[in-house]
Amino acid sequence: MSTQTAIFTVPDMHCESCPKIIKMELEELPGITSVSADLTTKKVTVAYDPSKSSIDDLQSAVKKAGYTPQNT
């Protein structure tokens, strides 16, 4: 399995719950190996298997959680 890393800026993270909500939503996708969401930097880093989930899938999951992902 080859793993890729995607990094998004999520400027509308505003409280301690935001990273947890985003992380939970992303972890439901297939092929996700790790998720880190940092409120201080407003960055989300996702390690994933591109044969199971795409960048669009990752961004859709962040949007589904109620946030706006931006490419860095």
PDB file of N, CA, C, O and CB in Angstrom:
ATOM      1  N   MET A   1       0.857  -1.196   0.000  1.00  0.00           N
ATOM      2  CA  MET A   1       0.000   0.000   0.000  1.00  0.00           C
ATOM      3  C   MET A   1       0.887   1.239   0.000  1.00  0.00           C
ATOM      4  O   MET A   1       1.753   1.386   0.863  1.00  0.00           O
ATOM      5  CB  MET A   1      -0.966   0.009   1.237  1.00  0.00           C
ATOM      6  N   SER A   2       0.678   2.115  -0.952  1.00  0.00           N
ATOM      7  CA  SER A   2       1.416   3.374  -0.958  1.00  0.00           C
ATOM      8  C   SER A   2       0.547   4.437  -0.295  1.00  0.00           C
ATOM      9  O   SER A   2      -0.644   4.559  -0.582  1.00  0.00           O
ATOM     10  CB  SER A   2       1.815   3.797  -2.414  1.00  0.00           C
ATOM     11  N   THR A   3       1.160   5.190   0.583  1.00  0.00           N
ATOM     12  CA  THR A   3       0.428   6.216   1.319  1.00  0.00           C
ATOM     13  C   THR A   3       0.835   7.595   0.827  1.00  0.00           C
ATOM     14  O   THR A   3       2.015   7.860   0.594  1.00  0.00           O
ATOM     15  CB  THR A   3       0.677   6.088   2.836  1.00  0.00           C
ATOM     16  N   GLN A   4      -0.144   8.462   0.673  1.00  0.00           N
ATOM     17  CA  GLN A   4       0.118   9.857   0.333  1.00  0.00           C
ATOM     18  C   GLN A   4      -0.338  10.730   1.492  1.00  0.00           C
ATOM     19  O   GLN A   4      -1.120  10.303   2.343  1.00  0.00           O
ATOM     20  CB  GLN A   4      -0.601  10.263  -0.990  1.00  0.00           C
ATOM     21  N   THR A   5       0.158  11.946   1.510  1.00  0.00           N
ATOM     22  CA  THR A   5      -0.226  12.890   2.556  1.00  0.00           C
ATOM     23  C   THR A   5      -0.872  14.102   1.928  1.00  0.00           C
ATOM     24  O   THR A   5      -0.356  14.660   0.959  1.00  0.00           O
ATOM     25  CB  THR A   5       0.990  13.306   3.406  1.00  0.00           C
ATOM     26  N   ALA A   6      -2.000  14.508   2.478  1.00  0.00           N
ATOM     27  CA  ALA A   6      -2.691  15.724   2.037  1.00  0.00           C
ATOM     28  C   ALA A   6      -2.727  16.687   3.215  1.00  0.00           C
ATOM     29  O   ALA A   6      -2.955  16.285   4.356  1.00  0.00           O
ATOM     30  CB  ALA A   6      -4.145  15.411   1.513  1.00  0.00           C
ATOM     31  N   ILE A   7      -2.499  17.959   2.924  1.00  0.00           N
ATOM     32  CA  ILE A   7      -2.560  18.990   3.968  1.00  0.00           C
ATOM     33  C   ILE A   7      -3.536  20.062   3.507  1.00  0.00           C
ATOM     34  O   ILE A   7      -3.422  20.597   2.405  1.00  0.00           O
ATOM     35  CB  ILE A   7      -1.138  19.608   4.262  1.00  0.00           C
ATOM     36  N   PHE A   8      -4.497  20.362   4.371  1.00  0.00           N
ATOM     37  CA  PHE A   8      -5.478  21.403   4.096  1.00  0.00           C
ATOM     38  C   PHE A   8      -5.409  22.455   5.192  1.00  0.00           C
ATOM     39  O   PHE A   8      -5.090  22.153   6.342  1.00  0.00           O
ATOM     40  CB  PHE A   8      -6.907  20.810   3.991  1.00  0.00           C
ATOM     41  N   THR A   9      -5.710  23.680   4.825  1.00  0.00           N
ATOM     42  CA  THR A   9      -5.950  24.724   5.816  1.00  0.00           C
ATOM     43  C   THR A   9      -7.459  24.789   6.007  1.00  0.00           C
ATOM     44  O   THR A   9      -8.220  24.772   5.040  1.00  0.00           O
ATOM     45  CB  THR A   9      -5.349  26.126   5.366  1.00  0.00           C
ATOM     46  N   VAL A  10      -7.878  24.862   7.257  1.00  0.00           N
ATOM     47  CA  VAL A  10      -9.313  24.961   7.560  1.00  0.00           C
ATOM     48  C   VAL A  10      -9.495  26.208   8.432  1.00  0.00           C
ATOM     49  O   VAL A  10      -9.502  26.119   9.659  1.00  0.00           O
ATOM     50  CB  VAL A  10      -9.860  23.646   8.293  1.00  0.00           C
ATOM     51  N   PRO A  11      -9.643  27.383   7.778  1.00  0.00           N
ATOM     52  CA  PRO A  11      -9.663  28.647   8.516  1.00  0.00           C
ATOM     53  C   PRO A  11     -10.834  28.817   9.473  1.00  0.00           C
ATOM     54  O   PRO A  11     -10.771  29.635  10.391  1.00  0.00           O
ATOM     55  CB  PRO A  11      -9.672  29.766   7.557  1.00  0.00           C
ATOM     56  N   ASP A  12     -11.917  28.043   9.265  1.00  0.00           N
ATOM     57  CA  ASP A  12     -13.073  28.215  10.154  1.00  0.00           C
ATOM     58  C   ASP A  12     -13.055  27.278  11.363  1.00  0.00           C
ATOM     59  O   ASP A  12     -14.079  27.139  12.031  1.00  0.00           O
ATOM     60  CB  ASP A  12     -14.345  27.997   9.376  1.00  0.00           C
ATOM     61  N   MET A  13     -11.925  26.632  11.665  1.00  0.00           N
ATOM     62  CA  MET A  13     -11.793  25.931  12.955  1.00  0.00           C
ATOM     63  C   MET A  13     -11.668  27.020  14.019  1.00  0.00           C
ATOM     64  O   MET A  13     -10.836  27.919  13.892  1.00  0.00           O
ATOM     65  CB  MET A  13     -10.532  24.931  12.977  1.00  0.00           C
ATOM     66  N   HIS A  14     -12.490  26.944  15.064  1.00  0.00           N
ATOM     67  CA  HIS A  14     -12.481  28.031  16.044  1.00  0.00           C
ATOM     68  C   HIS A  14     -12.485  27.585  17.507  1.00  0.00           C
ATOM     69  O   HIS A  14     -12.319  28.417  18.399  1.00  0.00           O
ATOM     70  CB  HIS A  14     -13.656  28.899  15.809  1.00  0.00           C
ATOM     71  N   CYS A  15     -12.671  26.292  17.770  1.00  0.00           N
ATOM     72  CA  CYS A  15     -12.695  25.847  19.165  1.00  0.00           C
ATOM     73  C   CYS A  15     -12.103  24.446  19.279  1.00  0.00           C
ATOM     74  O   CYS A  15     -11.793  23.819  18.267  1.00  0.00           O
ATOM     75  CB  CYS A  15     -14.138  25.869  19.723  1.00  0.00           C
ATOM     76  N   GLU A  16     -11.948  23.959  20.493  1.00  0.00           N
ATOM     77  CA  GLU A  16     -11.335  22.655  20.740  1.00  0.00           C
ATOM     78  C   GLU A  16     -12.103  21.502  20.096  1.00  0.00           C
ATOM     79  O   GLU A  16     -11.510  20.468  19.786  1.00  0.00           O
ATOM     80  CB  GLU A  16     -11.228  22.417  22.225  1.00  0.00           C
ATOM     81  N   SER A  17     -13.398  21.660  19.891  1.00  0.00           N
ATOM     82  CA  SER A  17     -14.206  20.587  19.296  1.00  0.00           C
ATOM     83  C   SER A  17     -13.973  20.449  17.797  1.00  0.00           C
ATOM     84  O   SER A  17     -14.136  19.361  17.245  1.00  0.00           O
ATOM     85  CB  SER A  17     -15.680  20.838  19.559  1.00  0.00           C
ATOM     86  N   CYS A  18     -13.599  21.530  17.135  1.00  0.00           N
ATOM     87  CA  CYS A  18     -13.461  21.518  15.670  1.00  0.00           C
ATOM     88  C   CYS A  18     -12.498  20.433  15.172  1.00  0.00           C
ATOM     89  O   CYS A  18     -12.877  19.644  14.306  1.00  0.00           O
ATOM     90  CB  CYS A  18     -12.980  22.880  15.189  1.00  0.00           C
ATOM     91  N   PRO A  19     -11.262  20.370  15.694  1.00  0.00           N
ATOM     92  CA  PRO A  19     -10.358  19.323  15.201  1.00  0.00           C
ATOM     93  C   PRO A  19     -10.891  17.917  15.442  1.00  0.00           C
ATOM     94  O   PRO A  19     -10.686  17.028  14.616  1.00  0.00           O
ATOM     95  CB  PRO A  19      -9.005  19.463  15.858  1.00  0.00           C
ATOM     96  N   LYS A  20     -11.566  17.709  16.556  1.00  0.00           N
ATOM     97  CA  LYS A  20     -12.115  16.381  16.873  1.00  0.00           C
ATOM     98  C   LYS A  20     -13.204  15.989  15.879  1.00  0.00           C
ATOM     99  O   LYS A  20     -13.263  14.843  15.433  1.00  0.00           O
ATOM    100  CB  LYS A  20     -12.681  16.359  18.308  1.00  0.00           C
ATOM    101  N   ILE A  21     -14.060  16.940  15.536  1.00  0.00           N
ATOM    102  CA  ILE A  21     -15.153  16.680  14.595  1.00  0.00           C
ATOM    103  C   ILE A  21     -14.586  16.355  13.208  1.00  0.00           C
ATOM    104  O   ILE A  21     -15.020  15.403  12.559  1.00  0.00           O
ATOM    105  CB  ILE A  21     -16.112  17.901  14.516  1.00  0.00           C
ATOM    106  N   ILE A  22     -13.620  17.150  12.768  1.00  0.00           N
ATOM    107  CA  ILE A  22     -12.997  16.928  11.462  1.00  0.00           C
ATOM    108  C   ILE A  22     -12.298  15.578  11.437  1.00  0.00           C
ATOM    109  O   ILE A  22     -12.425  14.826  10.471  1.00  0.00           O
ATOM    110  CB  ILE A  22     -11.996  18.056  11.132  1.00  0.00           C
ATOM    111  N   LYS A  23     -11.567  15.273  12.486  1.00  0.00           N
ATOM    112  CA  LYS A  23     -10.829  14.004  12.563  1.00  0.00           C
ATOM    113  C   LYS A  23     -11.787  12.813  12.498  1.00  0.00           C
ATOM    114  O   LYS A  23     -11.531  11.852  11.773  1.00  0.00           O
ATOM    115  CB  LYS A  23      -9.994  13.943  13.863  1.00  0.00           C
ATOM    116  N   MET A  24     -12.882  12.870  13.249  1.00  0.00           N
ATOM    117  CA  MET A  24     -13.858  11.770  13.241  1.00  0.00           C
ATOM    118  C   MET A  24     -14.428  11.551  11.841  1.00  0.00           C
ATOM    119  O   MET A  24     -14.562  10.413  11.393  1.00  0.00           O
ATOM    120  CB  MET A  24     -15.001  12.056  14.234  1.00  0.00           C
ATOM    121  N   GLU A  25     -14.759  12.631  11.158  1.00  0.00           N
ATOM    122  CA  GLU A  25     -15.356  12.528   9.828  1.00  0.00           C
ATOM    123  C   GLU A  25     -14.357  11.918   8.835  1.00  0.00           C
ATOM    124  O   GLU A  25     -14.722  11.050   8.042  1.00  0.00           O
ATOM    125  CB  GLU A  25     -15.822  13.921   9.338  1.00  0.00           C
ATOM    126  N   LEU A  26     -13.119  12.365   8.877  1.00  0.00           N
ATOM    127  CA  LEU A  26     -12.104  11.842   7.960  1.00  0.00           C
ATOM    128  C   LEU A  26     -11.772  10.381   8.242  1.00  0.00           C
ATOM    129  O   LEU A  26     -11.535   9.611   7.312  1.00  0.00           O
ATOM    130  CB  LEU A  26     -10.840  12.679   8.050  1.00  0.00           C
ATOM    131  N   GLU A  27     -11.753   9.995   9.508  1.00  0.00           N
ATOM    132  CA  GLU A  27     -11.401   8.620   9.863  1.00  0.00           C
ATOM    133  C   GLU A  27     -12.437   7.600   9.395  1.00  0.00           C
ATOM    134  O   GLU A  27     -12.157   6.401   9.383  1.00  0.00           O
ATOM    135  CB  GLU A  27     -11.227   8.508  11.356  1.00  0.00           C
ATOM    136  N   GLU A  28     -13.624   8.058   9.012  1.00  0.00           N
ATOM    137  CA  GLU A  28     -14.653   7.152   8.491  1.00  0.00           C
ATOM    138  C   GLU A  28     -14.384   6.743   7.045  1.00  0.00           C
ATOM    139  O   GLU A  28     -14.953   5.763   6.562  1.00  0.00           O
ATOM    140  CB  GLU A  28     -16.022   7.807   8.591  1.00  0.00           C
ATOM    141  N   LEU A  29     -13.526   7.482   6.356  1.00  0.00           N
ATOM    142  CA  LEU A  29     -13.229   7.166   4.954  1.00  0.00           C
ATOM    143  C   LEU A  29     -12.331   5.939   4.854  1.00  0.00           C
ATOM    144  O   LEU A  29     -11.530   5.687   5.754  1.00  0.00           O
ATOM    145  CB  LEU A  29     -12.563   8.366   4.259  1.00  0.00           C
ATOM    146  N   PRO A  30     -12.453   5.170   3.770  1.00  0.00           N
ATOM    147  CA  PRO A  30     -11.576   4.012   3.586  1.00  0.00           C
ATOM    148  C   PRO A  30     -10.156   4.454   3.251  1.00  0.00           C
ATOM    149  O   PRO A  30      -9.959   5.457   2.564  1.00  0.00           O
ATOM    150  CB  PRO A  30     -12.119   3.095   2.479  1.00  0.00           C
ATOM    151  N   GLY A  31      -9.167   3.702   3.738  1.00  0.00           N
ATOM    152  CA  GLY A  31      -7.780   3.948   3.387  1.00  0.00           C
ATOM    153  C   GLY A  31      -7.084   5.038   4.178  1.00  0.00           C
ATOM    154  O   GLY A  31      -5.949   5.399   3.865  1.00  0.00           O
ATOM    155  N   ILE A  32      -7.743   5.568   5.196  1.00  0.00           N
ATOM    156  CA  ILE A  32      -7.120   6.612   6.016  1.00  0.00           C
ATOM    157  C   ILE A  32      -6.203   5.943   7.038  1.00  0.00           C
ATOM    158  O   ILE A  32      -6.637   5.069   7.789  1.00  0.00           O
ATOM    159  CB  ILE A  32      -8.204   7.500   6.729  1.00  0.00           C
ATOM    160  N   THR A  33      -4.931   6.356   7.064  1.00  0.00           N
ATOM    161  CA  THR A  33      -3.995   5.760   8.023  1.00  0.00           C
ATOM    162  C   THR A  33      -3.742   6.663   9.218  1.00  0.00           C
ATOM    163  O   THR A  33      -3.466   6.172  10.312  1.00  0.00           O
ATOM    164  CB  THR A  33      -2.680   5.442   7.341  1.00  0.00           C
ATOM    165  N   SER A  34      -3.831   7.994   9.028  1.00  0.00           N
ATOM    166  CA  SER A  34      -3.722   8.896  10.176  1.00  0.00           C
ATOM    167  C   SER A  34      -4.312  10.254   9.822  1.00  0.00           C
ATOM    168  O   SER A  34      -4.323  10.672   8.665  1.00  0.00           O
ATOM    169  CB  SER A  34      -2.248   9.047  10.623  1.00  0.00           C
ATOM    170  N   VAL A  35      -4.804  10.932  10.866  1.00  0.00           N
ATOM    171  CA  VAL A  35      -5.365  12.274  10.709  1.00  0.00           C
ATOM    172  C   VAL A  35      -4.862  13.125  11.864  1.00  0.00           C
ATOM    173  O   VAL A  35      -4.917  12.713  13.023  1.00  0.00           O
ATOM    174  CB  VAL A  35      -6.935  12.245  10.667  1.00  0.00           C
ATOM    175  N   SER A  36      -4.374  14.306  11.539  1.00  0.00           N
ATOM    176  CA  SER A  36      -3.967  15.270  12.550  1.00  0.00           C
ATOM    177  C   SER A  36      -4.645  16.588  12.218  1.00  0.00           C
ATOM    178  O   SER A  36      -4.517  17.093  11.103  1.00  0.00           O
ATOM    179  CB  SER A  36      -2.406  15.427  12.610  1.00  0.00           C
ATOM    180  N   ALA A  37      -5.368  17.146  13.185  1.00  0.00           N
ATOM    181  CA  ALA A  37      -6.023  18.440  12.995  1.00  0.00           C
ATOM    182  C   ALA A  37      -5.552  19.364  14.111  1.00  0.00           C
ATOM    183  O   ALA A  37      -5.723  19.062  15.292  1.00  0.00           O
ATOM    184  CB  ALA A  37      -7.594  18.303  12.991  1.00  0.00           C
ATOM    185  N   ASP A  38      -4.957  20.490  13.729  1.00  0.00           N
ATOM    186  CA  ASP A  38      -4.346  21.401  14.698  1.00  0.00           C
ATOM    187  C   ASP A  38      -5.093  22.730  14.712  1.00  0.00           C
ATOM    188  O   ASP A  38      -5.111  23.456  13.718  1.00  0.00           O
ATOM    189  CB  ASP A  38      -2.852  21.627  14.372  1.00  0.00           C
ATOM    190  N   LEU A  39      -5.703  23.035  15.839  1.00  0.00           N
ATOM    191  CA  LEU A  39      -6.484  24.264  15.975  1.00  0.00           C
ATOM    192  C   LEU A  39      -5.595  25.502  15.879  1.00  0.00           C
ATOM    193  O   LEU A  39      -6.007  26.511  15.307  1.00  0.00           O
ATOM    194  CB  LEU A  39      -7.241  24.267  17.304  1.00  0.00           C
ATOM    195  N   THR A  40      -4.386  25.441  16.429  1.00  0.00           N
ATOM    196  CA  THR A  40      -3.488  26.595  16.444  1.00  0.00           C
ATOM    197  C   THR A  40      -3.068  27.011  15.033  1.00  0.00           C
ATOM    198  O   THR A  40      -3.099  28.194  14.694  1.00  0.00           O
ATOM    199  CB  THR A  40      -2.252  26.283  17.280  1.00  0.00           C
ATOM    200  N   THR A  41      -2.675  26.029  14.212  1.00  0.00           N
ATOM    201  CA  THR A  41      -2.230  26.341  12.853  1.00  0.00           C
ATOM    202  C   THR A  41      -3.374  26.290  11.845  1.00  0.00           C
ATOM    203  O   THR A  41      -3.234  26.733  10.705  1.00  0.00           O
ATOM    204  CB  THR A  41      -1.135  25.379  12.431  1.00  0.00           C
ATOM    205  N   LYS A  42      -4.509  25.742  12.284  1.00  0.00           N
ATOM    206  CA  LYS A  42      -5.692  25.552  11.430  1.00  0.00           C
ATOM    207  C   LYS A  42      -5.375  24.645  10.239  1.00  0.00           C
ATOM    208  O   LYS A  42      -5.923  24.819   9.150  1.00  0.00           O
ATOM    209  CB  LYS A  42      -6.216  26.914  10.927  1.00  0.00           C
ATOM    210  N   LYS A  43      -4.488  23.679  10.461  1.00  0.00           N
ATOM    211  CA  LYS A  43      -4.101  22.741   9.404  1.00  0.00           C
ATOM    212  C   LYS A  43      -4.568  21.331   9.741  1.00  0.00           C
ATOM    213  O   LYS A  43      -4.553  20.903  10.895  1.00  0.00           O
ATOM    214  CB  LYS A  43      -2.575  22.758   9.194  1.00  0.00           C
ATOM    215  N   VAL A  44      -4.984  20.626   8.693  1.00  0.00           N
ATOM    216  CA  VAL A  44      -5.372  19.223   8.804  1.00  0.00           C
ATOM    217  C   VAL A  44      -4.426  18.440   7.905  1.00  0.00           C
ATOM    218  O   VAL A  44      -4.279  18.749   6.723  1.00  0.00           O
ATOM    219  CB  VAL A  44      -6.888  18.992   8.402  1.00  0.00           C
ATOM    220  N   THR A  45      -3.784  17.420   8.478  1.00  0.00           N
ATOM    221  CA  THR A  45      -2.874  16.564   7.722  1.00  0.00           C
ATOM    222  C   THR A  45      -3.454  15.160   7.719  1.00  0.00           C
ATOM    223  O   THR A  45      -3.778  14.607   8.770  1.00  0.00           O
ATOM    224  CB  THR A  45      -1.427  16.579   8.328  1.00  0.00           C
ATOM    225  N   VAL A  46      -3.581  14.587   6.524  1.00  0.00           N
ATOM    226  CA  VAL A  46      -4.182  13.268   6.374  1.00  0.00           C
ATOM    227  C   VAL A  46      -3.238  12.360   5.596  1.00  0.00           C
ATOM    228  O   VAL A  46      -2.814  12.701   4.491  1.00  0.00           O
ATOM    229  CB  VAL A  46      -5.552  13.365   5.667  1.00  0.00           C
ATOM    230  N   ALA A  47      -2.908  11.209   6.168  1.00  0.00           N
ATOM    231  CA  ALA A  47      -2.173  10.164   5.441  1.00  0.00           C
ATOM    232  C   ALA A  47      -3.225   9.172   4.964  1.00  0.00           C
ATOM    233  O   ALA A  47      -4.051   8.707   5.750  1.00  0.00           O
ATOM    234  CB  ALA A  47      -1.056   9.456   6.351  1.00  0.00           C
ATOM    235  N   TYR A  48      -3.191   8.848   3.671  1.00  0.00           N
ATOM    236  CA  TYR A  48      -4.252   8.023   3.095  1.00  0.00           C
ATOM    237  C   TYR A  48      -3.732   7.190   1.930  1.00  0.00           C
ATOM    238  O   TYR A  48      -2.684   7.477   1.350  1.00  0.00           O
ATOM    239  CB  TYR A  48      -5.417   8.899   2.632  1.00  0.00           C
ATOM    240  N   ASP A  49      -4.489   6.158   1.610  1.00  0.00           N
ATOM    241  CA  ASP A  49      -4.205   5.304   0.466  1.00  0.00           C
ATOM    242  C   ASP A  49      -4.998   5.856  -0.719  1.00  0.00           C
ATOM    243  O   ASP A  49      -6.227   5.786  -0.716  1.00  0.00           O
ATOM    244  CB  ASP A  49      -4.573   3.796   0.760  1.00  0.00           C
ATOM    245  N   PRO A  50      -4.316   6.408  -1.739  1.00  0.00           N
ATOM    246  CA  PRO A  50      -5.037   7.041  -2.856  1.00  0.00           C
ATOM    247  C   PRO A  50      -5.844   6.068  -3.706  1.00  0.00           C
ATOM    248  O   PRO A  50      -6.655   6.495  -4.528  1.00  0.00           O
ATOM    249  CB  PRO A  50      -4.063   7.759  -3.737  1.00  0.00           C
ATOM    250  N   SER A  51      -5.635   4.769  -3.522  1.00  0.00           N
ATOM    251  CA  SER A  51      -6.455   3.813  -4.274  1.00  0.00           C
ATOM    252  C   SER A  51      -7.804   3.595  -3.596  1.00  0.00           C
ATOM    253  O   SER A  51      -8.697   2.974  -4.172  1.00  0.00           O
ATOM    254  CB  SER A  51      -5.717   2.471  -4.421  1.00  0.00           C
ATOM    255  N   LYS A  52      -7.957   4.105  -2.372  1.00  0.00           N
ATOM    256  CA  LYS A  52      -9.216   3.929  -1.629  1.00  0.00           C
ATOM    257  C   LYS A  52      -9.977   5.234  -1.410  1.00  0.00           C
ATOM    258  O   LYS A  52     -11.206   5.228  -1.358  1.00  0.00           O
ATOM    259  CB  LYS A  52      -8.932   3.291  -0.290  1.00  0.00           C
ATOM    260  N   SER A  53      -9.265   6.346  -1.281  1.00  0.00           N
ATOM    261  CA  SER A  53      -9.890   7.659  -1.106  1.00  0.00           C
ATOM    262  C   SER A  53      -9.103   8.685  -1.913  1.00  0.00           C
ATOM    263  O   SER A  53      -7.888   8.568  -2.071  1.00  0.00           O
ATOM    264  CB  SER A  53      -9.949   8.064   0.405  1.00  0.00           C
ATOM    265  N   SER A  54      -9.809   9.686  -2.419  1.00  0.00           N
ATOM    266  CA  SER A  54      -9.162  10.738  -3.213  1.00  0.00           C
ATOM    267  C   SER A  54      -9.121  12.042  -2.422  1.00  0.00           C
ATOM    268  O   SER A  54      -9.726  12.162  -1.357  1.00  0.00           O
ATOM    269  CB  SER A  54      -9.906  10.948  -4.558  1.00  0.00           C
ATOM    270  N   ILE A  55      -8.395  13.009  -2.966  1.00  0.00           N
ATOM    271  CA  ILE A  55      -8.367  14.347  -2.361  1.00  0.00           C
ATOM    272  C   ILE A  55      -9.784  14.900  -2.279  1.00  0.00           C
ATOM    273  O   ILE A  55     -10.155  15.514  -1.279  1.00  0.00           O
ATOM    274  CB  ILE A  55      -7.454  15.309  -3.175  1.00  0.00           C
ATOM    275  N   ASP A  56     -10.578  14.686  -3.325  1.00  0.00           N
ATOM    276  CA  ASP A  56     -11.971  15.156  -3.321  1.00  0.00           C
ATOM    277  C   ASP A  56     -12.760  14.513  -2.188  1.00  0.00           C
ATOM    278  O   ASP A  56     -13.578  15.173  -1.547  1.00  0.00           O
ATOM    279  CB  ASP A  56     -12.648  14.852  -4.670  1.00  0.00           C
ATOM    280  N   ASP A  57     -12.517  13.216  -1.938  1.00  0.00           N
ATOM    281  CA  ASP A  57     -13.195  12.531  -0.822  1.00  0.00           C
ATOM    282  C   ASP A  57     -12.818  13.185   0.511  1.00  0.00           C
ATOM    283  O   ASP A  57     -13.667  13.394   1.377  1.00  0.00           O
ATOM    284  CB  ASP A  57     -12.826  11.017  -0.802  1.00  0.00           C
ATOM    285  N   LEU A  58     -11.533  13.502   0.657  1.00  0.00           N
ATOM    286  CA  LEU A  58     -11.060  14.114   1.908  1.00  0.00           C
ATOM    287  C   LEU A  58     -11.716  15.478   2.099  1.00  0.00           C
ATOM    288  O   LEU A  58     -12.209  15.793   3.182  1.00  0.00           O
ATOM    289  CB  LEU A  58      -9.511  14.255   1.904  1.00  0.00           C
ATOM    290  N   GLN A  59     -11.717  16.281   1.040  1.00  0.00           N
ATOM    291  CA  GLN A  59     -12.322  17.610   1.138  1.00  0.00           C
ATOM    292  C   GLN A  59     -13.829  17.517   1.390  1.00  0.00           C
ATOM    293  O   GLN A  59     -14.385  18.315   2.145  1.00  0.00           O
ATOM    294  CB  GLN A  59     -12.051  18.413  -0.142  1.00  0.00           C
ATOM    295  N   SER A  60     -14.478  16.555   0.765  1.00  0.00           N
ATOM    296  CA  SER A  60     -15.921  16.371   0.979  1.00  0.00           C
ATOM    297  C   SER A  60     -16.215  16.011   2.430  1.00  0.00           C
ATOM    298  O   SER A  60     -17.210  16.467   2.994  1.00  0.00           O
ATOM    299  CB  SER A  60     -16.470  15.278   0.046  1.00  0.00           C
ATOM    300  N   ALA A  61     -15.353  15.192   3.038  1.00  0.00           N
ATOM    301  CA  ALA A  61     -15.550  14.810   4.442  1.00  0.00           C
ATOM    302  C   ALA A  61     -15.411  16.022   5.353  1.00  0.00           C
ATOM    303  O   ALA A  61     -16.173  16.169   6.309  1.00  0.00           O
ATOM    304  CB  ALA A  61     -14.542  13.721   4.854  1.00  0.00           C
ATOM    305  N   VAL A  62     -14.440  16.893   5.065  1.00  0.00           N
ATOM    306  CA  VAL A  62     -14.263  18.112   5.871  1.00  0.00           C
ATOM    307  C   VAL A  62     -15.490  19.014   5.702  1.00  0.00           C
ATOM    308  O   VAL A  62     -15.973  19.599   6.671  1.00  0.00           O
ATOM    309  CB  VAL A  62     -12.956  18.876   5.458  1.00  0.00           C
ATOM    310  N   LYS A  63     -15.989  19.123   4.468  1.00  0.00           N
ATOM    311  CA  LYS A  63     -17.201  19.926   4.215  1.00  0.00           C
ATOM    312  C   LYS A  63     -18.411  19.328   4.919  1.00  0.00           C
ATOM    313  O   LYS A  63     -19.238  20.055   5.470  1.00  0.00           O
ATOM    314  CB  LYS A  63     -17.477  20.030   2.702  1.00  0.00           C
ATOM    315  N   LYS A  64     -18.515  17.990   4.900  1.00  0.00           N
ATOM    316  CA  LYS A  64     -19.628  17.307   5.569  1.00  0.00           C
ATOM    317  C   LYS A  64     -19.614  17.602   7.073  1.00  0.00           C
ATOM    318  O   LYS A  64     -20.662  17.679   7.715  1.00  0.00           O
ATOM    319  CB  LYS A  64     -19.554  15.780   5.322  1.00  0.00           C
ATOM    320  N   ALA A  65     -18.399  17.765   7.621  1.00  0.00           N
ATOM    321  CA  ALA A  65     -18.266  18.089   9.048  1.00  0.00           C
ATOM    322  C   ALA A  65     -18.644  19.539   9.328  1.00  0.00           C
ATOM    323  O   ALA A  65     -18.757  19.938  10.487  1.00  0.00           O
ATOM    324  CB  ALA A  65     -16.835  17.825   9.523  1.00  0.00           C
ATOM    325  N   GLY A  66     -18.842  20.336   8.262  1.00  0.00           N
ATOM    326  CA  GLY A  66     -19.288  21.713   8.431  1.00  0.00           C
ATOM    327  C   GLY A  66     -18.184  22.747   8.294  1.00  0.00           C
ATOM    328  O   GLY A  66     -18.350  23.886   8.730  1.00  0.00           O
ATOM    329  N   TYR A  67     -17.061  22.373   7.696  1.00  0.00           N
ATOM    330  CA  TYR A  67     -15.924  23.281   7.601  1.00  0.00           C
ATOM    331  C   TYR A  67     -15.517  23.482   6.141  1.00  0.00           C
ATOM    332  O   TYR A  67     -15.973  22.760   5.254  1.00  0.00           O
ATOM    333  CB  TYR A  67     -14.736  22.744   8.418  1.00  0.00           C
ATOM    334  N   THR A  68     -14.657  24.468   5.905  1.00  0.00           N
ATOM    335  CA  THR A  68     -14.231  24.820   4.560  1.00  0.00           C
ATOM    336  C   THR A  68     -12.745  24.505   4.381  1.00  0.00           C
ATOM    337  O   THR A  68     -11.893  25.257   4.855  1.00  0.00           O
ATOM    338  CB  THR A  68     -14.510  26.311   4.275  1.00  0.00           C
ATOM    339  N   PRO A  69     -12.426  23.398   3.700  1.00  0.00           N
ATOM    340  CA  PRO A  69     -11.013  23.089   3.467  1.00  0.00           C
ATOM    341  C   PRO A  69     -10.435  23.917   2.333  1.00  0.00           C
ATOM    342  O   PRO A  69     -11.102  24.166   1.328  1.00  0.00           O
ATOM    343  CB  PRO A  69     -10.840  21.611   3.163  1.00  0.00           C
ATOM    344  N   GLN A  70      -9.192  24.338   2.501  1.00  0.00           N
ATOM    345  CA  GLN A  70      -8.486  25.062   1.440  1.00  0.00           C
ATOM    346  C   GLN A  70      -7.157  24.361   1.202  1.00  0.00           C
ATOM    347  O   GLN A  70      -6.491  23.951   2.153  1.00  0.00           O
ATOM    348  CB  GLN A  70      -8.270  26.575   1.816  1.00  0.00           C
ATOM    349  N   ASN A  71      -6.768  24.221  -0.057  1.00  0.00           N
ATOM    350  CA  ASN A  71      -5.475  23.619  -0.365  1.00  0.00           C
ATOM    351  C   ASN A  71      -4.367  24.549   0.107  1.00  0.00           C
ATOM    352  O   ASN A  71      -4.480  25.772   0.022  1.00  0.00           O
ATOM    353  CB  ASN A  71      -5.340  23.329  -1.886  1.00  0.00           C
ATOM    354  N   THR A  72      -3.294  23.944   0.606  1.00  0.00           N
ATOM    355  CA  THR A  72      -2.167  24.762   1.069  1.00  0.00           C
ATOM    356  C   THR A  72      -1.115  24.864  -0.006  1.00  0.00           C
ATOM    357  O   THR A  72      -0.088  25.512   0.195  1.00  0.00           O
ATOM    358  CB  THR A  72      -1.556  24.182   2.348  1.00  0.00           C
TER     359      THR A  72
END
